[in-house]
Amino acid sequence: MFKPLVTTLALTAALVGLVLTPRSPMLNREKAEASRTTAQSPVLVELFTSEGCSSCPPADELLTRLEQTQPVDGAEIIALSEHVDYWNRLGWTDPYSSPKFSARQNDYARAFDTDGAYTPQMIVDGRVQFVGSNVGKARDAIASASHDSKTAVTVRLASEDARAASIMLEVRADRPQSISERDSAQVLLAITESGLRSSVARGENAGRRLSHTAVVRKLVTLGSVDSQGSQFVAKPVVKVDKSWKLENAKAVVFVQEVTSRRVLGAASASIGK
């Protein structure tokens, strides 16, 4: 795991068990399942990655497992895979990369006061960062974040035109209970797509077939919210790119502090049929 010019660190899972009493196993199982569904706390897990980075595929696989298996009790893991573009000059142009994601990662580097950006980097709720393939740190950070109080956020599909050229979403975010001193908070929308695959022809991953989940296709700022104002409400219209497969797409909305980068709340919804 390293960035193009600066060498970084290279690369347990905890088992979550459910104990049933012999007295009434069915009742206890139902209670446990109800607890998991009613007490889920949204946790935003971002992965900065690149198809040009040979250390990134294990991190991509970890993000996929986290999203698909939801292994941390009490947490609803909302995944974002953001492909940076600074690897593109080293032999392979990542088709999902964008300078916007590189810039976003640099904002995190300033907030965390780290020695620049690197891949793969995983960031949980904008508060903790670590090497993106570290299973133990990922589970611990997600479990810890699930206990933080969160701003209530909702997102749903409001309408879709007949040709699927655009979709309208309905977004709501309660005002945060508190925002860091001298900071402000924004409401952001990400459109993600899963089930993406690439056959890499050049670079460090030449000859490999790579799979990705929750790849960010679009990332926009919807507006701002503060602890003194009213509930944030918006109905953004998203233009659909013809290359997207909406059946694999989600809308992710989250509230994030501008300077500290703390994520105060998040929600996601499927937007495909």
DARAZI-V71016 format. One record per backbone hydrogen bond with DSSP energy under -0.5 kcal/mol. NH is the residue of the N-H (numbers start at 0). CO is the residue of the C=O. E is the energy in kcal/mol with one decimal. If there is no record, write none. Layout:
nh;co;e
NH;CO;E
NH;CO;E
This chain:
nh;co;e
2;5;-2.2
7;0;-0.7
15;13;-0.5
16;14;-0.7
18;16;-0.5
19;17;-0.5
23;20;-0.5
27;23;-2.3
28;24;-2.3
29;25;-2.4
30;26;-2.3
31;27;-2.4
32;28;-2.6
33;29;-2.4
34;30;-2.4
35;31;-2.1
36;32;-1.8
37;33;-2.1
38;34;-1.8
40;73;-2.5
41;39;-0.5
42;75;-2.7
44;42;-0.6
44;77;-2.9
45;43;-0.6
45;122;-2.9
46;79;-2.7
47;120;-3.1
48;46;-0.6
48;81;-1.9
52;49;-1.2
53;51;-0.6
55;52;-1.4
56;52;-0.5
58;54;-0.5
58;55;-0.7
59;55;-2.5
60;56;-2.4
61;57;-1.9
62;58;-2.4
63;59;-1.9
64;60;-2.3
65;61;-2.7
66;62;-2.3
67;63;-2.8
68;64;-2.7
69;65;-1.3
72;70;-0.7
74;71;-2.0
75;40;-2.5
76;74;-0.8
77;42;-2.9
77;75;-0.5
78;76;-0.6
79;44;-2.3
80;213;-3.1
81;46;-3.0
81;79;-0.7
82;80;-0.6
82;95;-0.5
83;48;-2.1
83;81;-0.7
87;84;-1.3
89;86;-2.2
90;87;-0.8
91;86;-0.5
93;91;-0.8
96;93;-1.6
97;82;-1.7
100;97;-0.8
101;97;-1.3
102;98;-2.4
103;99;-2.0
104;100;-2.3
105;101;-2.0
106;102;-1.7
107;103;-1.7
108;104;-2.2
109;105;-1.9
110;106;-2.0
111;107;-3.0
112;108;-1.0
113;108;-1.8
115;113;-2.1
119;47;-0.6
120;47;-1.9
121;129;-2.6
122;45;-2.6
123;127;-2.4
124;43;-3.4
124;122;-0.6
126;123;-2.4
127;123;-1.3
129;121;-1.8
131;119;-2.5
133;130;-2.0
134;132;-1.1
137;133;-2.0
138;134;-2.5
139;135;-2.4
140;136;-2.6
141;137;-2.3
142;138;-2.5
143;139;-2.3
144;140;-2.4
145;141;-1.8
146;143;-1.4
147;144;-1.5
150;263;-3.2
153;171;-2.8
155;169;-1.6
157;155;-0.6
157;167;-2.8
158;167;-1.8
160;165;-1.8
163;160;-1.9
166;237;-2.2
167;158;-3.1
168;235;-2.6
169;155;-2.7
170;168;-0.5
170;233;-3.1
171;153;-2.4
172;231;-2.3
173;151;-2.8
182;179;-1.9
184;224;-0.7
185;255;-2.7
186;222;-2.8
187;185;-0.6
187;253;-3.0
188;219;-3.0
189;251;-3.2
190;217;-2.4
191;189;-0.6
191;249;-2.5
192;214;-1.9
193;247;-2.0
194;211;-0.8
195;211;-1.4
197;209;-2.3
199;197;-0.7
199;207;-2.6
203;51;-0.7
205;202;-1.7
206;199;-3.1
207;204;-2.2
209;197;-2.8
209;207;-0.6
211;195;-2.6
214;192;-2.4
215;80;-2.6
216;190;-3.5
216;214;-0.6
217;190;-1.3
219;188;-2.6
221;186;-3.1
221;219;-0.5
222;186;-1.2
224;184;-2.0
228;225;-0.7
231;172;-3.1
233;170;-2.2
237;166;-3.2
237;235;-0.5
238;236;-0.5
239;164;-2.6
243;240;-1.6
245;243;-0.7
247;244;-2.2
248;245;-1.7
249;191;-2.0
250;268;-3.0
251;189;-3.2
251;249;-0.5
252;266;-2.7
253;187;-2.1
254;264;-2.5
255;185;-2.5
255;253;-0.5
256;261;-2.9
257;183;-2.8
260;256;-0.7
262;124;-2.7
263;254;-2.8
263;261;-0.6
264;254;-1.0
266;252;-2.2
268;250;-1.9
270;248;-1.9
271;248;-0.7
